[in-house]
Amino acid sequence: MTLDRKAIDFVLTPEFAQLGQVIVQRINGQFESLLTEADGRILAISLMTKLSSYALEHAHLHPIIVDGLNLQIERIFDKIRQEFSLDLSHNATLQKQLFLHLFAMTLRIKYDIYSQHPMVYQLKQNYSFSYMIAKTAAEVLEAYFEKQIPDDEIGFLAMIFSSAVDYGQTISKNILLISPQASSSRQFYRMQFEHYFGTQLNHIYETTTENLADFPFDVQQIDVIFSPVPLTEQVPVEVIETPLVMTDEELAKYKQLFFNNNQAALTAFYQEDYFFPHLTVKDKETAIKMLIDKLDLTDSEKSDFYQSVLRREERVATDISGLAATPHPEQPLFERNFVEVGLLDKPILWHDYKVSLVILVHLKKGNQPDLELFYRKTSSFLFNKDKITALKRQPTFSNFITLISN
C-alpha cells in the first residue's frame, strides 16, 4: 500500500488514528515487533473500511470528506436519472445508505483493499435491475477514482439500490366492495379480501347497490370494485364480479387480474410492431443500425440516435448477461418511447459475450407509470437463460410478453 501521510491523516478520524497506534504499541510490546507509526495508519485505514453504519454515523469525518461524498452521490443520481429516467434523489434512506457505504468503499478503492462479495452471481440473476443501476453508479465512481470498480464492489452497491428499486414500490390499492345486505355475509365478504390481499390493500370501502350512485368517486380514489352481484349502475372504474364465498383459486385469479397485471403494464412499453423475430446481422453495429432504421424517425434523428448508442457502448458495453444486449443512448433524445426486440438468427459477439437477443431501449425523459416494473421485468428476463431459450423456440410477440411478465 502506497502511503501519503498527509492524505492518510486527512481521511483518518481521530478515534481510528489513535486506535491504530494503540494496536501497534500492544503488538510491539507483546511480540517485540518493530511496527512503525506508519503501520498504525495502515491498520487504522483497514479498520475504517469495515466500519458499521452505526460507527460511521458517529465518526468525526472532515467536512470536506462529507461534501465530497455528497457530491458523488449527487452525480450518481444524475447519471441514473439520465440513463433510466428514474429520480431516486428524494429517497433519503437511500442517500444515507450510499453515504455510509461510499466512505468505506472510497478507502478500499484508493488503497487497493480487496473486499470479496460472495453473492455477485446471485445478485446478477435475482436482482438484475439493481445490478444494472449499480453498474451505472460505478461509471461515475470510476471517473472519480480513475480506477476500474471491481465486480464485488458493484455487488455491494447493487444490494443498496435493491432496497429502493426492487422493494421500494409497494402496490397499494383502494378497493370498493358492494356489500351484501346481511351483516354476517358483509363481514365475511370483506374478511376474504383482507386475509388474501393483506398489505396490498391501502383501504377497503364498502357500499350497497342502492347507495352506489351516491358514492364519492371524485373524492375516494378507487382502483377497482368487487361485487358479488351484477351491477346496472354506470361507474368510472373497473368492476370485477365475484362469488360471495371465493375459493383460493378464484382469489388468486382476481389477484392476477388486478394486482399483478404485468402484461397490460408492459405493453405500454413493448409493442408488437417493434418485435422482430428473425434478424440476420454480422456485428453489433449492424444490429443497432438495423433496429434504428425500422423506427419512424428522420434520417438525421436516426443518425443522432445511432451515434449516441455507439458512444454509450464504447463507455460500457450492454451485454452484461452473456445472453442478450440492451443498447441505449446516452440520454433521452425524443419525447416518446421506443423499445425494440430483435431475435437474431445466429448469435454475434457483442463485446464480452455472444448474444442472440437485442433489446434496443429509448425511454422519454421523466417518470412514467410502471417504469420500475419495466426495468425489473426486462432485466430479470435478460438474465434468464430458460426464458430466452423458450422465446427462441416460439418466437412470437405474445409468447415474449407472457415470458417477460411472469
C-alpha positions in Angstrom: 0.0 0.0 0.0 1.4 3.4 -1.1 1.3 5.9 1.8 0.7 9.6 1.5 0.9 10.7 5.2 -1.0 13.9 4.6 -3.8 12.2 2.7 -4.0 9.4 5.3 -4.2 11.9 8.2 -6.9 13.8 6.4 -9.1 10.8 6.0 -8.4 9.2 9.4 -10.8 10.1 12.2 -9.1 10.9 15.5 -10.6 7.8 17.1 -9.2 5.4 14.5 -5.8 7.2 14.3 -5.5 6.6 18.0 -6.8 3.0 17.8 -4.2 2.2 15.1 -1.3 3.4 17.3 -2.6 1.6 20.3 -2.7 -1.7 18.3 0.9 -1.1 17.1 2.1 -0.4 20.7 0.4 -3.6 22.0 1.8 -5.8 19.2 5.3 -4.4 19.7 5.0 -4.9 23.4 3.7 -8.4 23.1 5.9 -9.8 20.3 8.9 -7.4 20.4 7.9 -6.4 16.8 9.2 -3.3 15.1 5.9 -2.0 13.7 6.0 1.7 13.0 3.7 4.6 13.3 3.0 4.3 9.5 1.9 0.7 10.1 -0.6 2.0 12.7 -2.1 4.3 10.0 -2.4 1.3 7.6 -4.2 -0.7 10.3 -6.5 2.2 11.0 -7.4 2.6 7.3 -8.1 -1.1 7.1 -10.3 -1.0 10.1 -12.2 2.0 8.8 -13.1 0.1 5.6 -15.0 -2.3 7.9 -16.9 0.4 9.8 -20.5 -0.5 10.6 -23.2 2.0 9.6 -23.7 2.9 13.3 -20.0 3.5 13.9 -19.7 5.6 10.8 -22.7 7.8 11.7 -20.9 8.6 14.9 -17.4 9.1 13.5 -16.0 12.6 13.2 -15.5 12.9 9.4 -13.8 16.0 8.0 -16.4 18.4 6.4 -14.6 18.3 3.1 -14.9 14.5 3.0 -18.6 14.8 3.7 -19.1 17.3 0.9 -17.1 15.2 -1.5 -19.2 12.1 -0.8 -22.4 14.0 -1.2 -21.2 15.4 -4.5 -20.5 11.9 -5.8 -24.0 10.7 -4.7 -25.5 13.7 -6.5 -23.6 12.8 -9.6 -24.7 9.1 -9.3 -28.4 10.2 -9.0 -27.9 12.5 -12.1 -26.5 9.6 -14.1 -29.3 7.3 -13.1 -31.8 9.9 -14.0 -30.2 10.4 -17.3 -29.8 6.7 -18.1 -33.0 5.3 -16.7 -35.4 8.3 -16.4 -35.6 7.4 -12.7 -35.3 10.0 -10.0 -34.0 8.4 -6.8 -32.7 11.7 -5.3 -35.7 12.2 -3.0 -35.1 8.8 -1.2 -33.5 10.0 2.0 -32.9 6.4 3.2 -31.1 5.5 0.0 -28.9 8.7 0.2 -27.9 7.8 3.8 -27.1 4.2 2.9 -25.0 5.3 -0.1 -23.1 7.9 2.0 -22.2 5.3 4.7 -21.2 2.8 2.1 -19.2 5.1 -0.1 -16.9 6.3 2.6 -15.6 2.8 3.3 -15.6 1.9 -0.4 -13.6 5.0 -1.1 -10.9 3.8 1.2 -10.9 0.3 -0.3 -10.6 1.6 -3.8 -8.0 4.3 -3.0 -5.7 2.0 -1.1 -6.4 -1.2 -3.1 -8.0 -3.1 -0.2 -9.9 -6.0 -1.8 -13.3 -7.0 -0.4 -14.9 -10.1 -1.8 -18.6 -10.3 -2.3 -19.8 -13.9 -2.2 -23.2 -13.3 -3.9 -22.4 -11.3 -7.0 -23.7 -14.0 -9.3 -26.9 -14.3 -7.4 -27.4 -10.6 -7.4 -27.0 -10.5 -11.2 -29.5 -13.3 -11.6 -32.1 -12.3 -9.0 -31.7 -8.5 -8.6 -30.6 -7.7 -12.1 -32.2 -4.3 -12.3 -30.4 -3.2 -9.1 -27.2 -4.6 -10.6 -27.7 -2.5 -13.8 -28.2 0.6 -11.7 -25.1 -0.2 -9.6 -23.1 -0.6 -12.9 -24.2 2.9 -13.9 -23.2 4.2 -10.4 -19.8 2.5 -10.9 -19.2 4.5 -14.0 -19.4 7.8 -12.0 -17.1 6.4 -9.4 -14.6 5.1 -12.0 -14.3 8.6 -13.4 -13.8 9.9 -9.9 -11.2 7.4 -8.8 -9.7 6.9 -12.2 -9.8 3.2 -11.5 -12.0 0.3 -12.5 -14.5 -0.7 -9.9 -14.4 -4.5 -9.3 -17.5 -6.6 -9.7 -17.5 -7.3 -6.0 -17.9 -3.6 -5.2 -20.6 -3.3 -7.8 -22.4 -6.2 -5.9 -22.3 -4.2 -2.7 -23.8 -1.2 -4.5 -26.5 -3.4 -6.0 -27.6 -4.6 -2.6 -28.1 -0.9 -1.5 -30.0 0.0 -4.6 -32.2 -3.1 -4.3 -34.0 -1.7 -1.3 -35.0 1.3 -3.4 -35.8 -0.2 -6.8 -36.7 -3.8 -6.1 -38.8 -3.3 -3.0 -39.3 0.5 -3.0 -42.6 0.5 -4.7 -45.2 -1.5 -2.8 -48.5 -2.0 -4.6 -51.2 -0.4 -2.5 -54.8 -0.3 -3.8 -58.1 1.2 -2.8 -61.0 -1.1 -3.4 -64.7 -0.7 -3.1 -66.9 -3.7 -2.1 -70.5 -4.0 -2.9 -71.8 -5.2 0.4 -74.4 -7.9 0.8 -77.5 -7.0 2.9 -76.9 -9.4 5.7 -74.3 -8.3 8.3 -72.6 -11.7 8.6 -72.3 -12.0 4.9 -70.9 -8.5 4.6 -68.3 -9.2 7.2 -67.3 -12.5 5.6 -67.0 -11.0 2.2 -64.7 -8.2 3.4 -62.6 -10.7 5.5 -61.7 -12.7 2.4 -60.1 -9.7 0.8 -58.3 -8.6 4.0 -57.0 -12.1 4.5 -55.8 -12.8 0.9 -54.6 -9.4 -0.3 -53.2 -8.2 3.0 -50.8 -5.3 2.7 -51.5 -4.8 -1.0 -54.7 -3.1 0.1 -54.5 0.6 1.2 -58.1 1.0 2.1 -61.4 -1.1 1.7 -64.5 1.0 1.2 -68.0 -0.5 1.3 -71.4 0.5 -0.2 -74.6 -1.2 -1.3 -76.1 -1.4 -4.8 -78.8 1.1 -3.6 -76.2 3.6 -2.5 -73.6 3.1 -5.3 -74.9 6.1 -7.2 -74.1 8.4 -4.3 -70.6 7.0 -3.6 -68.0 9.9 -3.8 -65.7 8.5 -6.6 -64.4 12.0 -7.1 -63.1 12.1 -3.5 -62.1 8.5 -2.8 -59.6 7.2 -5.4 -61.0 3.8 -6.0 -58.9 1.4 -8.2 -61.5 -1.4 -8.6 -64.9 -2.5 -7.5 -65.5 -6.1 -6.3 -69.2 -7.2 -6.3 -71.0 -10.4 -5.5 -74.0 -9.3 -7.7 -74.3 -7.9 -11.2 -74.2 -4.0 -11.3 -76.5 -2.0 -13.5 -75.2 1.4 -12.3 -72.5 3.1 -14.5 -69.3 3.5 -12.6 -65.9 5.2 -13.5 -63.7 2.2 -12.6 -63.3 -1.5 -13.4 -65.8 -3.9 -11.8 -64.9 -7.5 -11.0 -67.8 -9.8 -10.3 -67.1 -12.5 -7.7 -68.9 -15.2 -5.8 -69.9 -14.3 -2.2 -67.7 -17.2 -1.0 -64.5 -17.4 -3.0 -62.0 -20.3 -3.4 -58.3 -19.8 -3.2 -58.1 -20.4 -6.9 -60.7 -17.6 -7.6 -58.9 -15.2 -5.2 -55.6 -16.0 -7.0 -57.3 -15.2 -10.3 -58.6 -11.9 -9.1 -55.1 -11.0 -7.7 -53.6 -11.8 -11.1 -56.2 -9.8 -13.0 -55.9 -6.7 -10.9 -52.9 -6.7 -8.6 -50.4 -8.4 -10.8 -51.5 -7.3 -14.2 -47.9 -7.0 -15.5 -48.8 -7.8 -19.1 -51.0 -4.7 -19.5 -48.4 -2.5 -17.9 -45.6 -3.9 -20.1 -47.4 -3.5 -23.4 -47.3 0.3 -22.7 -43.5 -0.2 -23.5 -43.4 -3.3 -25.7 -45.4 -3.3 -28.8 -45.9 -5.9 -31.5 -44.8 -3.5 -34.3 -41.4 -3.4 -32.7 -40.9 -7.1 -32.3 -38.6 -8.7 -34.9 -38.2 -12.4 -34.5 -35.7 -13.1 -37.4 -32.8 -10.7 -37.8 -29.6 -11.6 -39.7 -26.7 -9.4 -38.7 -22.9 -9.8 -38.6 -22.0 -7.5 -35.7 -23.4 -5.2 -33.0 -23.1 -2.1 -35.2 -25.2 -3.7 -37.9 -27.8 -4.9 -35.3 -28.1 -1.4 -33.8 -28.4 0.3 -37.1 -31.0 -2.2 -38.4 -33.2 -1.7 -35.4 -32.9 2.1 -35.6 -33.7 2.1 -39.3 -37.0 0.4 -38.5 -38.2 3.4 -36.4 -40.4 6.2 -37.7 -37.7 8.9 -37.5 -36.0 11.2 -39.9 -32.6 10.3 -41.3 -31.0 13.0 -39.1 -32.7 11.7 -36.0 -31.7 8.1 -36.8 -28.1 9.2 -37.2 -28.1 11.1 -33.9 -29.7 8.0 -32.2 -27.1 5.6 -33.7 -24.1 7.7 -32.7 -25.4 8.2 -29.2 -25.9 4.4 -28.7 -22.4 3.7 -30.1 -20.9 6.3 -27.7 -22.7 4.6 -24.8 -21.4 1.2 -25.9 -17.8 2.5 -26.0 -18.1 3.6 -22.4 -19.8 0.5 -21.1 -20.9 -2.5 -23.2 -24.5 -3.6 -22.5 -24.1 -7.4 -23.0 -24.0 -7.8 -19.2 -25.9 -11.1 -19.1 -24.0 -13.1 -21.6 -27.3 -13.9 -23.3 -28.6 -10.6 -24.6 -27.7 -6.9 -25.0 -29.7 -3.8 -24.2 -28.2 -0.9 -26.2 -29.5 2.5 -25.4 -28.5 6.1 -26.0 -26.5 8.3 -23.5 -29.7 10.2 -22.7 -33.2 10.6 -23.9 -33.3 12.1 -27.4 -37.1 12.1 -28.2 -40.4 12.7 -26.5 -41.6 9.2 -26.9 -40.6 5.6 -26.1 -39.0 3.1 -28.5 -38.4 -0.4 -27.2 -37.4 -2.8 -30.0 -36.9 -6.5 -29.6 -34.7 -8.3 -32.1 -34.1 -12.1 -32.1 -31.0 -12.9 -34.1 -30.9 -16.0 -36.4 -27.3 -16.5 -35.4 -25.5 -15.2 -32.2 -23.0 -12.4 -32.7 -20.1 -11.4 -30.5 -21.2 -8.1 -28.8 -18.3 -7.2 -26.6 -17.5 -9.8 -24.0 -20.3 -12.3 -24.9 -22.1 -13.8 -27.8 -25.8 -12.7 -27.8 -28.8 -13.8 -29.7 -31.3 -11.3 -28.4 -31.1 -7.5 -28.6 -33.5 -5.1 -26.9 -32.9 -1.5 -28.1 -34.3 0.9 -25.5 -35.1 4.6 -25.7 -37.3 6.0 -23.0 -38.5 9.5 -23.0 -37.3 11.9 -20.2 -39.2 11.9 -16.9 -41.0 9.4 -14.7 -43.6 7.2 -16.3 -46.2 4.8 -14.8 -44.8 1.3 -14.3 -41.3 2.4 -15.3 -39.6 0.5 -12.5 -41.8 -2.6 -13.4 -40.5 -2.3 -17.0 -36.8 -2.2 -15.8 -37.3 -5.0 -13.2 -39.0 -7.4 -15.6 -36.7 -6.6 -18.5 -33.5 -7.0 -16.6 -34.8 -10.2 -15.0 -35.7 -11.6 -18.4 -32.3 -10.8 -19.8 -30.6 -13.0 -17.2 -32.9 -15.9 -17.5 -31.5 -18.4 -20.0 -34.6 -20.7 -19.8 -36.9 -17.9 -20.8 -34.7 -16.7 -23.7 -34.5 -20.3 -24.9 -38.3 -20.6 -24.7 -38.6 -17.4 -26.8 -36.3 -18.8 -29.4 -38.5 -22.0 -29.6 -41.6 -19.9 -30.1 -40.6 -16.5 -31.4 -43.9 -14.7 -31.2 -44.8 -11.4 -29.5 -47.5 -13.0 -27.4 -45.0 -15.6 -26.0 -42.5 -12.8 -25.3 -45.0 -10.8 -23.3 -46.1 -13.9 -21.4 -42.5 -14.9 -20.6 -41.3 -11.4 -19.6 -44.4 -10.7 -17.5 -44.2 -13.8 -15.3 
